[in-house]
Protein backbone atom coordinates (compact mmCIF):
# COMPACT_ATOMS: atom_id res chain seq x y z
CA UNK A 1 0.00 0.00 0.00
CA UNK A 2 2.73 2.44 0.90
CA UNK A 3 4.46 1.92 -2.45
CA UNK A 4 1.32 2.96 -4.35
CA UNK A 5 1.09 6.14 -2.26
CA UNK A 6 4.70 7.04 -3.10
CA UNK A 7 4.11 6.42 -6.79
CA UNK A 8 1.06 8.68 -6.83
CA UNK A 9 3.07 11.43 -5.09
CA UNK A 10 5.75 11.11 -7.77
CA UNK A 11 3.12 11.29 -10.48
CA UNK A 12 1.68 14.47 -9.01
CA UNK A 13 5.18 15.98 -8.84
CA UNK A 14 5.74 15.36 -12.55
CA UNK A 15 2.52 17.17 -13.44
CA UNK A 16 3.57 20.39 -11.70
CA UNK A 17 5.76 22.97 -13.42
CA UNK A 18 9.45 22.80 -12.47
CA UNK A 19 9.46 25.97 -10.34
CA UNK A 20 6.40 24.79 -8.39
CA UNK A 21 8.32 21.68 -7.25
CA UNK A 22 11.08 23.71 -5.57
CA UNK A 23 10.64 23.32 -1.83
CA UNK A 24 13.44 25.66 -0.89
CA UNK A 25 16.23 27.52 -2.66
CA UNK A 26 19.59 26.42 -1.27
CA UNK A 27 22.27 29.10 -1.48
CA UNK A 28 25.87 29.02 -0.27
CA UNK A 29 27.84 32.20 0.24
CA UNK A 30 31.60 31.63 0.38
CA UNK A 31 33.55 34.35 2.19
CA UNK A 32 36.99 34.82 3.73
CA UNK A 33 36.28 36.26 7.16
CA UNK A 34 33.88 39.06 8.07
CA UNK A 35 35.28 41.62 5.68
CA UNK A 36 33.19 44.63 4.65
CA UNK A 37 32.72 43.03 1.22
CA UNK A 38 31.51 39.75 2.79
CA UNK A 39 29.07 41.57 5.07
CA UNK A 40 27.77 43.62 2.13
CA UNK A 41 27.33 40.47 0.04
CA UNK A 42 25.37 38.76 2.83
CA UNK A 43 23.14 41.79 3.43
CA UNK A 44 22.47 42.21 -0.29
CA UNK A 45 21.68 38.51 -0.65
CA UNK A 46 19.32 38.57 2.32
CA UNK A 47 17.40 41.55 0.88
CA UNK A 48 17.10 39.94 -2.55
CA UNK A 49 15.96 36.63 -1.07
CA UNK A 50 13.32 38.21 1.15
CA UNK A 51 11.98 40.28 -1.73
CA UNK A 52 12.06 37.55 -4.39
CA UNK A 53 11.76 34.24 -2.52
CA UNK A 54 9.58 35.27 0.44
CA UNK A 55 11.31 33.07 3.03
CA UNK A 56 11.51 30.09 0.67
CA UNK A 57 15.30 29.87 0.87
CA UNK A 58 18.23 28.71 2.95
CA UNK A 59 21.53 30.61 3.05
CA UNK A 60 24.62 28.90 4.35
CA UNK A 61 27.65 31.14 4.87
CA UNK A 62 30.94 29.27 4.51
CA UNK A 63 34.02 31.01 5.88
CA UNK A 64 37.02 29.78 3.93
CA UNK A 65 39.38 31.09 6.61
CA UNK A 66 37.92 28.46 8.95
CA UNK A 67 37.72 25.71 6.31
CA UNK A 68 40.27 26.54 3.56
CA UNK A 69 40.07 23.06 1.99
CA UNK A 70 36.48 23.82 0.92
CA UNK A 71 37.77 26.43 -1.54
CA UNK A 72 39.58 23.69 -3.45
CA UNK A 73 36.89 21.06 -2.93
CA UNK A 74 34.10 23.36 -4.17
CA UNK A 75 36.24 25.11 -6.81
CA UNK A 76 35.89 28.59 -5.32
CA UNK A 77 38.37 30.93 -7.02
CA UNK A 78 37.31 34.29 -5.56
CA UNK A 79 35.35 35.59 -2.58
CA UNK A 80 32.66 36.41 -1.94
CA UNK A 81 31.08 33.80 -4.21
CA UNK A 82 27.42 32.89 -4.15
CA UNK A 83 26.54 29.36 -5.28
CA UNK A 84 22.95 28.40 -6.03
CA UNK A 85 22.82 24.70 -5.13
CA UNK A 86 19.09 24.28 -5.68
CA UNK A 87 17.17 24.58 -7.89
CA UNK A 88 19.42 23.01 -10.48
CA UNK A 89 21.45 23.86 -12.46
CA UNK A 90 24.10 25.07 -10.03
CA UNK A 91 25.02 28.70 -10.66
CA UNK A 92 27.87 30.89 -9.33
CA UNK A 93 27.98 34.66 -8.85
CA UNK A 94 31.19 36.38 -7.75
CA UNK A 95 31.21 39.73 -5.95
CA UNK A 96 29.38 41.66 -3.25
CA UNK A 97 26.00 41.18 -4.98
CA UNK A 98 25.36 44.94 -5.08
CA UNK A 99 24.25 44.82 -8.74
CA UNK A 100 20.75 43.54 -8.05
CA UNK A 101 19.83 43.07 -11.70
CA UNK A 102 22.96 40.97 -12.31
CA UNK A 103 22.16 38.83 -9.25
CA UNK A 104 18.54 38.32 -10.37
CA UNK A 105 19.72 37.24 -13.82
CA UNK A 106 22.44 35.03 -12.31
CA UNK A 107 19.96 33.30 -10.01
CA UNK A 108 17.38 33.07 -12.81
CA UNK A 109 14.93 35.23 -10.86
CA UNK A 110 14.54 38.01 -13.44
CA UNK A 111 10.87 38.63 -14.16
CA UNK A 112 9.73 36.52 -11.20
CA UNK A 113 6.68 37.91 -9.39
CA UNK A 114 7.57 36.50 -5.96
DRENTORKOL-3810 file (N, C-alpha, C; in nm, 4 decimals):
REM DRENTORKOL-3810
@n.u->0.0825; n.v->-0.1197; n.w->0.0000; ca.u->0.0000; ca.v->0.0000; ca.w->0.0000; c.u->0.0869; c.v->0.1260; c.w->0.0000
@n.u->0.1875; n.v->0.1269; n.w->0.0802; ca.u->0.2730; ca.v->0.2443; ca.w->0.0901; c.u->0.3398; c.v->0.2755; c.w->-0.0438
@n.u->0.3793; n.v->0.1742; n.w->-0.1167; ca.u->0.4458; ca.v->0.1925; ca.w->-0.2446; c.u->0.3540; c.v->0.2653; c.w->-0.3428
@n.u->0.2268; n.v->0.2297; n.w->-0.3454; ca.u->0.1316; ca.v->0.2958; ca.w->-0.4346; c.u->0.1197; c.v->0.4435; c.w->-0.3996
@n.u->0.1181; n.v->0.4751; n.w->-0.2707; ca.u->0.1092; ca.v->0.6141; ca.w->-0.2258; c.u->0.2298; c.v->0.6933; c.w->-0.2752
@n.u->0.3492; n.v->0.6367; n.w->-0.2642; ca.u->0.4702; ca.v->0.7039; ca.w->-0.3096; c.u->0.4677; c.v->0.7257; c.w->-0.4603
@n.u->0.4183; n.v->0.6282; n.w->-0.5345; ca.u->0.4107; ca.v->0.6421; ca.w->-0.6792; c.u->0.3144; c.v->0.7537; c.w->-0.7176
@n.u->0.2021; n.v->0.7628; n.w->-0.6493; ca.u->0.1064; ca.v->0.8676; ca.w->-0.6833; c.u->0.1626; c.v->1.0050; c.w->-0.6494
@n.u->0.2415; n.v->1.0163; n.w->-0.5417; ca.u->0.3072; ca.v->1.1431; ca.w->-0.5092; c.u->0.4052; c.v->1.1819; c.w->-0.6199
@n.u->0.4798; n.v->1.0854; n.w->-0.6684; ca.u->0.5750; ca.v->1.1115; ca.w->-0.7766; c.u->0.5023; c.v->1.1547; c.w->-0.9026
@n.u->0.3895; n.v->1.0919; n.w->-0.9305; ca.u->0.3115; ca.v->1.1292; ca.w->-1.0484; c.u->0.2621; c.v->1.2726; c.w->-1.0376
@n.u->0.2150; n.v->1.3101; n.w->-0.9209; ca.u->0.1682; ca.v->1.4471; ca.w->-0.9006; c.u->0.2824; c.v->1.5457; c.w->-0.9191
@n.u->0.4018; n.v->1.5108; n.w->-0.8701; ca.u->0.5181; ca.v->1.5979; ca.w->-0.8835; c.u->0.5506; c.v->1.6240; c.w->-1.0301
@n.u->0.5418; n.v->1.5218; n.w->-1.1137; ca.u->0.5743; ca.v->1.5360; ca.w->-1.2550; c.u->0.4768; c.v->1.6277; c.w->-1.3275
@n.u->0.3526; n.v->1.6349; n.w->-1.2791; ca.u->0.2522; ca.v->1.7167; ca.w->-1.3441; c.u->0.2704; c.v->1.8643; c.w->-1.3162
@n.u->0.3382; n.v->1.8997; n.w->-1.2068; ca.u->0.3568; ca.v->2.0387; ca.w->-1.1696; c.u->0.4705; c.v->2.1004; c.w->-1.2490
@n.u->0.4639; n.v->2.2314; n.w->-1.2756; ca.u->0.5762; ca.v->2.2974; ca.w->-1.3416; c.u->0.7011; c.v->2.2900; c.w->-1.2545
@n.u->0.8183; n.v->2.2976; n.w->-1.3172; ca.u->0.9454; ca.v->2.2797; ca.w->-1.2466; c.u->0.9585; c.v->2.3738; c.w->-1.1281
@n.u->0.9279; n.v->2.5018; n.w->-1.1439; ca.u->0.9458; ca.v->2.5971; ca.w->-1.0344; c.u->0.8507; c.v->2.5692; c.w->-0.9191
@n.u->0.7348; n.v->2.5093; n.w->-0.9445; ca.u->0.6398; ca.v->2.4785; ca.w->-0.8387; c.u->0.6907; c.v->2.3652; c.w->-0.7502
@n.u->0.7805; n.v->2.2817; n.w->-0.8017; ca.u->0.8320; ca.v->2.1684; ca.w->-0.7245; c.u->0.9421; c.v->2.2093; c.w->-0.6276
@n.u->0.9967; n.v->2.3289; n.w->-0.6405; ca.u->1.1077; ca.v->2.3708; ca.w->-0.5565; c.u->1.0562; c.v->2.3952; c.w->-0.4156
@n.u->1.1029; n.v->2.3129; n.w->-0.3214; ca.u->1.0635; ca.v->2.3317; ca.w->-0.1827; c.u->1.1345; c.v->2.4512; c.w->-0.1224
@n.u->1.2645; n.v->2.4599; n.w->-0.1473; ca.u->1.3437; ca.v->2.5663; ca.w->-0.0889; c.u->1.4660; c.v->2.5911; c.w->-0.1755
@n.u->1.5003; n.v->2.7157; n.w->-0.1955; ca.u->1.6227; ca.v->2.7522; ca.w->-0.2656; c.u->1.7382; c.v->2.7341; c.w->-0.1682
@n.u->1.8418; n.v->2.6658; n.w->-0.2116; ca.u->1.9589; ca.v->2.6422; ca.w->-0.1266; c.u->2.0751; c.v->2.7216; c.w->-0.1846
@n.u->2.1219; n.v->2.8184; n.w->-0.1057; ca.u->2.2273; ca.v->2.9099; ca.w->-0.1480; c.u->2.3451; c.v->2.9003; c.w->-0.0524
@n.u->2.4649; n.v->2.9010; n.w->-0.1082; ca.u->2.5871; ca.v->2.9018; ca.w->-0.0266; c.u->2.6655; c.v->3.0278; c.w->-0.0602
@n.u->2.7035; n.v->3.1002; n.w->0.0427; ca.u->2.7839; ca.v->3.2204; ca.w->0.0243; c.u->2.9217; c.v->3.1932; c.w->0.0832
@n.u->3.0220; n.v->3.1871; n.w->-0.0046; ca.u->3.1596; ca.v->3.1627; ca.w->0.0379; c.u->3.2273; c.v->3.2964; c.w->0.0618
@n.u->3.2864; n.v->3.3122; n.w->0.1813; ca.u->3.3553; ca.v->3.4346; ca.w->0.2188; c.u->3.4897; c.v->3.3983; c.w->0.2818
@n.u->3.5717; n.v->3.5018; n.w->0.3031; ca.u->3.6995; ca.v->3.4821; ca.w->0.3734; c.u->3.7012; c.v->3.5791; c.w->0.4906
@n.u->3.6378; n.v->3.5403; n.w->0.5988; ca.u->3.6278; ca.v->3.6261; ca.w->0.7162; c.u->3.5120; c.v->3.7238; c.w->0.7029
@n.u->3.4972; n.v->3.8078; n.w->0.8072; ca.u->3.3881; ca.v->3.9059; ca.w->0.8074; c.u->3.4387; c.v->4.0400; c.w->0.7559
@n.u->3.4808; n.v->4.0403; n.w->0.6315; ca.u->3.5284; ca.v->4.1624; ca.w->0.5679; c.u->3.4080; c.v->4.2492; c.w->0.5308
@n.u->3.4314; n.v->4.3781; n.w->0.5080; ca.u->3.3195; ca.v->4.4635; ca.w->0.4650; c.u->3.2517; c.v->4.4099; c.w->0.3381
@n.u->3.3291; n.v->4.3575; n.w->0.2452; ca.u->3.2719; ca.v->4.3032; ca.w->0.1216; c.u->3.1850; c.v->4.1796; c.w->0.1502
@n.u->3.2286; n.v->4.0947; n.w->0.2420; ca.u->3.1515; ca.v->3.9754; ca.w->0.2790; c.u->3.0208; c.v->4.0140; c.w->0.3471
@n.u->3.0271; n.v->4.1113; n.w->0.4375; ca.u->2.9069; ca.v->4.1571; ca.w->0.5075; c.u->2.8090; c.v->4.2202; c.w->0.4087
@n.u->2.8615; n.v->4.3009; n.w->0.3161; ca.u->2.7775; ca.v->4.3622; ca.w->0.2127; c.u->2.7113; c.v->4.2549; c.w->0.1272
@n.u->2.7882; n.v->4.1551; n.w->0.0866; ca.u->2.7333; ca.v->4.0469; ca.w->0.0042; c.u->2.6200; c.v->3.9758; c.w->0.0778
@n.u->2.6399; n.v->3.9452; n.w->0.2057; ca.u->2.5370; ca.v->3.8758; ca.w->0.2833; c.u->2.4111; c.v->3.9618; c.w->0.2950
@n.u->2.4295; n.v->4.0900; n.w->0.3283; ca.u->2.3137; ca.v->4.1791; ca.w->0.3427; c.u->2.2383; c.v->4.1948; c.w->0.2114
@n.u->2.3113; n.v->4.2107; n.w->0.1017; ca.u->2.2470; ca.v->4.2215; ca.w->-0.0293; c.u->2.1711; c.v->4.0937; c.w->-0.0640
@n.u->2.2321; n.v->3.9796; n.w->-0.0371; ca.u->2.1677; ca.v->3.8512; ca.w->-0.0650; c.u->2.0405; c.v->3.8351; c.w->0.0174
@n.u->2.0474; n.v->3.8694; n.w->0.1428; ca.u->1.9318; ca.v->3.8574; ca.w->0.2321; c.u->1.8150; c.v->3.9431; c.w->0.1811
@n.u->1.8450; n.v->4.0664; n.w->0.1407; ca.u->1.7403; ca.v->4.1545; ca.w->0.0880; c.u->1.6771; c.v->4.0978; c.w->-0.0387
@n.u->1.7599; n.v->4.0510; n.w->-0.1296; ca.u->1.7096; ca.v->3.9941; ca.w->-0.2551; c.u->1.6243; c.v->3.8711; c.w->-0.2272
@n.u->1.6710; n.v->3.7855; n.w->-0.1388; ca.u->1.5962; ca.v->3.6629; ca.w->-0.1073; c.u->1.4616; c.v->3.6940; c.w->-0.0429
@n.u->1.4590; n.v->3.7877; n.w->0.0498; ca.u->1.3324; ca.v->3.8214; ca.w->0.1150; c.u->1.2345; c.v->3.8810; c.w->0.0154
@n.u->1.2847; n.v->3.9642; n.w->-0.0740; ca.u->1.1985; ca.v->4.0277; ca.w->-0.1729; c.u->1.1494; c.v->3.9298; c.w->-0.2789
@n.u->1.2375; n.v->3.8430; n.w->-0.3258; ca.u->1.2063; ca.v->3.7549; ca.w->-0.4389; c.u->1.1553; c.v->3.6166; c.w->-0.3981
@n.u->1.2067; n.v->3.5636; n.w->-0.2880; ca.u->1.1762; ca.v->3.4244; ca.w->-0.2519; c.u->1.0856; c.v->3.4120; c.w->-0.1296
@n.u->1.0562; n.v->3.5227; n.w->-0.0669; ca.u->0.9585; ca.v->3.5273; ca.w->0.0440; c.u->0.9791; c.v->3.4187; c.w->0.1494
@n.u->1.1028; n.v->3.4042; n.w->0.1985; ca.u->1.1306; ca.v->3.3069; ca.w->0.3032; c.u->1.1502; c.v->3.1648; c.w->0.2535
@n.u->1.1389; n.v->3.1427; n.w->0.1245; ca.u->1.1510; ca.v->3.0087; ca.w->0.0667; c.u->1.2960; c.v->2.9808; c.w->0.0253
@n.u->1.3881; n.v->3.0037; n.w->0.1177; ca.u->1.5298; ca.v->2.9875; ca.w->0.0867; c.u->1.6094; c.v->2.9520; c.w->0.2117
@n.u->1.7287; n.v->2.9015; n.w->0.1878; ca.u->1.8233; ca.v->2.8708; ca.w->0.2952; c.u->1.9590; c.v->2.9243; c.w->0.2503
@n.u->2.0193; n.v->3.0086; n.w->0.3341; ca.u->2.1525; ca.v->3.0615; ca.w->0.3052; c.u->2.2494; c.v->2.9988; c.w->0.4038
@n.u->2.3561; n.v->2.9417; n.w->0.3510; ca.u->2.4623; ca.v->2.8898; ca.w->0.4354; c.u->2.5882; c.v->2.9699; c.w->0.4036
@n.u->2.6428; n.v->3.0364; n.w->0.5047; ca.u->2.7652; ca.v->3.1137; ca.w->0.4870; c.u->2.8826; c.v->3.0233; c.w->0.5224
@n.u->2.9770; n.v->3.0125; n.w->0.4305; ca.u->3.0936; ca.v->2.9268; ca.w->0.4506; c.u->3.2171; c.v->3.0151; c.w->0.4535
@n.u->3.2822; n.v->3.0194; n.w->0.5695; ca.u->3.4022; ca.v->3.1011; ca.w->0.5877; c.u->3.5236; c.v->3.0170; c.w->0.5504
@n.u->3.5874; n.v->3.0545; n.w->0.4421; ca.u->3.7016; ca.v->2.9777; ca.w->0.3926; c.u->3.8267; c.v->2.9971; c.w->0.4775
@n.u->3.8271; n.v->3.0965; n.w->0.5670; ca.u->3.9383; ca.v->3.1087; ca.w->0.6613; c.u->3.9313; c.v->2.9974; c.w->0.7656
@n.u->3.8111; n.v->2.9546; n.w->0.7976; ca.u->3.7916; ca.v->2.8465; ca.w->0.8950; c.u->3.8036; c.v->2.7087; c.w->0.8298
@n.u->3.7677; n.v->2.6992; n.w->0.7031; ca.u->3.7719; ca.v->2.5714; ca.w->0.6310; c.u->3.8335; c.v->2.5933; c.w->0.4926
@n.u->3.9639; n.v->2.6198; n.w->0.4846; ca.u->4.0266; ca.v->2.6536; ca.w->0.3559; c.u->4.0195; c.v->2.5416; c.w->0.2517
@n.u->4.0123; n.v->2.4165; n.w->0.2941; ca.u->4.0068; ca.v->2.3060; ca.w->0.1993; c.u->3.8795; c.v->2.3091; c.w->0.1153
@n.u->3.7739; n.v->2.3743; n.w->0.1662; ca.u->3.6483; ca.v->2.3818; ca.w->0.0915; c.u->3.6616; c.v->2.4665; c.w->-0.0347
@n.u->3.7553; n.v->2.5619; n.w->-0.0340; ca.u->3.7772; ca.v->2.6429; ca.w->-0.1543; c.u->3.8200; c.v->2.5522; c.w->-0.2693
@n.u->3.9112; n.v->2.4631; n.w->-0.2419; ca.u->3.9579; ca.v->2.3694; ca.w->-0.3453; c.u->3.8495; c.v->2.2674; c.w->-0.3766
@n.u->3.7909; n.v->2.2095; n.w->-0.2737; ca.u->3.6895; ca.v->2.1060; ca.w->-0.2926; c.u->3.5692; c.v->2.1555; c.w->-0.3731
@n.u->3.5293; n.v->2.2813; n.w->-0.3510; ca.u->3.4104; ca.v->2.3364; ca.w->-0.4166; c.u->3.4457; c.v->2.4298; c.w->-0.5319
@n.u->3.5735; n.v->2.4333; n.w->-0.5678; ca.u->3.6239; ca.v->2.5110; ca.w->-0.6814; c.u->3.5872; c.v->2.6590; c.w->-0.6711
@n.u->3.6134; n.v->2.7171; n.w->-0.5547; ca.u->3.5895; ca.v->2.8590; ca.w->-0.5318; c.u->3.7193; c.v->2.9332; c.w->-0.5601
@n.u->3.7165; n.v->3.0227; n.w->-0.6584; ca.u->3.8368; ca.v->3.0926; ca.w->-0.7016; c.u->3.8456; c.v->3.2353; c.w->-0.6488
@n.u->3.7335; n.v->3.2922; n.w->-0.6064; ca.u->3.7306; ca.v->3.4293; ca.w->-0.5561; c.u->3.6235; c.v->3.4375; c.w->-0.4473
@n.u->3.6359; n.v->3.5382; n.w->-0.3613; ca.u->3.5352; ca.v->3.5594; ca.w->-0.2575; c.u->3.4948; c.v->3.7062; c.w->-0.2566
@n.u->3.3740; n.v->3.7359; n.w->-0.2195; ca.u->3.2658; ca.v->3.6408; ca.w->-0.1939; c.u->3.2133; c.v->3.5781; c.w->-0.3238
@n.u->3.1723; n.v->3.4525; n.w->-0.3110; ca.u->3.1081; ca.v->3.3802; ca.w->-0.4209; c.u->2.9771; c.v->3.3213; c.w->-0.3703
@n.u->2.8717; n.v->3.3474; n.w->-0.4446; ca.u->2.7417; ca.v->3.2892; ca.w->-0.4154; c.u->2.7215; c.v->3.1698; c.w->-0.5072
@n.u->2.6820; n.v->3.0560; n.w->-0.4498; ca.u->2.6538; ca.v->2.9361; ca.w->-0.5277; c.u->2.5079; c.v->2.8970; c.w->-0.5032
@n.u->2.4319; n.v->2.8894; n.w->-0.6118; ca.u->2.2947; ca.v->2.8400; ca.w->-0.6028; c.u->2.3017; c.v->2.6892; c.w->-0.6198
@n.u->2.2802; n.v->2.6165; n.w->-0.5104; ca.u->2.2820; ca.v->2.4696; ca.w->-0.5134; c.u->2.1514; c.v->2.4145; c.w->-0.5699
@n.u->2.0417; n.v->2.4681; n.w->-0.5221; ca.u->1.9089; ca.v->2.4284; ca.w->-0.5677; c.u->1.8282; c.v->2.5533; c.w->-0.5902
@n.u->1.7465; n.v->2.5601; n.w->-0.6888; ca.u->1.7173; ca.v->2.4582; ca.w->-0.7890; c.u->1.8327; c.v->2.4443; c.w->-0.8886
@n.u->1.8399; n.v->2.3270; n.w->-0.9470; ca.u->1.9415; ca.v->2.3014; ca.w->-1.0483; c.u->1.9080; c.v->2.3804; c.w->-1.1746
@n.u->2.0025; n.v->2.4172; n.w->-1.2551; ca.u->2.1448; ca.v->2.3857; ca.w->-1.2459; c.u->2.2147; c.v->2.4766; c.w->-1.1443
@n.u->2.3291; n.v->2.4290; n.w->-1.0952; ca.u->2.4103; ca.v->2.5069; ca.w->-1.0033; c.u->2.4602; c.v->2.6313; c.w->-1.0768
@n.u->2.4559; n.v->2.7447; n.w->-1.0081; ca.u->2.5024; ca.v->2.8704; ca.w->-1.0664; c.u->2.5907; c.v->2.9429; c.w->-0.9669
@n.u->2.6943; n.v->3.0135; n.w->-1.0174; ca.u->2.7869; ca.v->3.0894; ca.w->-0.9330; c.u->2.7808; c.v->3.2367; c.w->-0.9692
@n.u->2.7887; n.v->3.3216; n.w->-0.8655; ca.u->2.7977; ca.v->3.4657; ca.w->-0.8845; c.u->2.9097; c.v->3.5148; c.w->-0.7934
@n.u->3.0052; n.v->3.5860; n.w->-0.8513; ca.u->3.1190; ca.v->3.6376; ca.w->-0.7746; c.u->3.0984; c.v->3.7861; c.w->-0.7498
@n.u->3.1276; n.v->3.8308; n.w->-0.6270; ca.u->3.1214; ca.v->3.9727; ca.w->-0.5946; c.u->3.0335; c.v->3.9995; c.w->-0.4747
@n.u->3.0137; n.v->4.1287; n.w->-0.4450; ca.u->2.9384; ca.v->4.1662; ca.w->-0.3247; c.u->2.7869; c.v->4.1714; c.w->-0.3463
@n.u->2.7423; n.v->4.1313; n.w->-0.4643; ca.u->2.5997; ca.v->4.1183; ca.w->-0.4977; c.u->2.5258; c.v->4.2516; c.w->-0.4935
@n.u->2.5981; n.v->4.3625; n.w->-0.5123; ca.u->2.5357; ca.v->4.4940; ca.w->-0.5082; c.u->2.4632; c.v->4.5290; c.w->-0.6377
@n.u->2.4955; n.v->4.4617; n.w->-0.7472; ca.u->2.4251; ca.v->4.4823; ca.w->-0.8744; c.u->2.3049; c.v->4.3876; c.w->-0.8756
@n.u->2.1947; n.v->4.4377; n.w->-0.8241; ca.u->2.0753; ca.v->4.3543; ca.w->-0.8050; c.u->2.0292; c.v->4.2886; c.w->-0.9347
@n.u->2.0287; n.v->4.3636; n.w->-1.0430; ca.u->1.9833; ca.v->4.3068; ca.w->-1.1702; c.u->2.0717; c.v->4.1892; c.w->-1.2126
@n.u->2.2029; n.v->4.2046; n.w->-1.1962; ca.u->2.2965; ca.v->4.0965; ca.w->-1.2306; c.u->2.2716; c.v->3.9728; c.w->-1.1431
@n.u->2.2433; n.v->3.9952; n.w->-1.0162; ca.u->2.2156; ca.v->3.8832; ca.w->-0.9249; c.u->2.0859; c.v->3.8138; c.w->-0.9644
@n.u->1.9830; n.v->3.8910; n.w->-0.9969; ca.u->1.8542; ca.v->3.8318; ca.w->-1.0372; c.u->1.8695; c.v->3.7489; c.w->-1.1635
@n.u->1.9469; n.v->3.8001; n.w->-1.2588; ca.u->1.9724; ca.v->3.7238; ca.w->-1.3820; c.u->2.0540; c.v->3.5992; c.w->-1.3492
@n.u->2.1567; n.v->3.6157; n.w->-1.2664; ca.u->2.2440; ca.v->3.5026; ca.w->-1.2312; c.u->2.1711; c.v->3.3921; c.w->-1.1570
@n.u->2.0744; n.v->3.4294; n.w->-1.0754; ca.u->1.9962; ca.v->3.3301; ca.w->-1.0006; c.u->1.8744; c.v->3.2817; c.w->-1.0797
@n.u->1.8548; n.v->3.3381; n.w->-1.1985; ca.u->1.7385; ca.v->3.3072; ca.w->-1.2815; c.u->1.6092; c.v->3.3489; c.w->-1.2124
@n.u->1.6121; n.v->3.4671; n.w->-1.1515; ca.u->1.4929; ca.v->3.5228; ca.w->-1.0862; c.u->1.4359; c.v->3.6417; c.w->-1.1616
@n.u->1.4991; n.v->3.6839; n.w->-1.2690; ca.u->1.4541; ca.v->3.8011; ca.w->-1.3441; c.u->1.3131; c.v->3.7772; c.w->-1.3957
@n.u->1.2248; n.v->3.8733; n.w->-1.3681; ca.u->1.0873; ca.v->3.8627; ca.w->-1.4158; c.u->0.9978; c.v->3.7810; c.w->-1.3249
@n.u->1.0513; n.v->3.7318; n.w->-1.2146; ca.u->0.9728; ca.v->3.6523; ca.w->-1.1203; c.u->0.8851; c.v->3.7448; c.w->-1.0370
@n.u->0.7625; n.v->3.7059; n.w->-1.0143; ca.u->0.6681; ca.v->3.7910; ca.w->-0.9391; c.u->0.6608; c.v->3.7559; c.w->-0.7922
@n.u->0.7610; n.v->3.6838; n.w->-0.7387; ca.u->0.7574; ca.v->3.6497; ca.w->-0.5965; c.u->0.6710; c.v->3.5357; c.w->-0.5755
END
